[in-house]
Amino acid sequence: MRFEINLLLELREIFKILIKYGKIIIATGITFAAAAYLVCLYFPVRYRATANIYVQRMPDKPKLGDYTYDGYYAGKAAEAYTDTVVGFLQSLDVVKRAAEISNLSTEPENLLYYRRKIKVTKVAPQLIEISTLVRGKEQSKTLVKALAQATQERAQLLNQESENPMSIDLLNIEPLVQEIKPWKELYATVGFAVGLLLSVVGVFVFEYFKEEQSLKI
């Protein structure tokens, strides 16, 4: 019972402090929200271009009267080869070739930047999604198409030494391009919450030291 009474008294004191500094707390939250919103206005708009490529191996044509499972094994081989294509798309060699096709800089630091902006996802056994996220709309679209072309070129070189040639086809001729803008409302909400939290902590720290000083006197 005594514990409950003490708890109620503590909560009452906390509530009094919050009421006392309520305007300052709210003002701080609004200030942080406005600052976060204004910062978002200076964030550059980026563009995400997305394309899908399909990996397949054409089965050998069976001779007349023969029965073959080659179509089944061709599909299995294509599934395994898809993992190799994913590796191609993430390699600096293919990224460099894509940069050359796109007339972009091939300096090592720029190639590392492009690779960070490229996302490669195996969305199905023989289907790969490529996306880029850069500032220029045309640059994003061109880079995606160049990546697909560079991968096709690499596959053609490997096919020259292979008895089981693979084909890599771009499903959508023109990549899908999306405009990516900063979510200003979200940043403002987070800024408001951070402002409230910091101001509440600051108020209680101030009251604590204020009380300590009064006890010393």
Summary of the structure (lengths in Angstrom):
residues: 217
radius of gyration: 30.1
end to end distance: 33.8
largest distance: 107.6
contacts: 602
relative contact order: 0.19
helix: 62%
strand: 17%
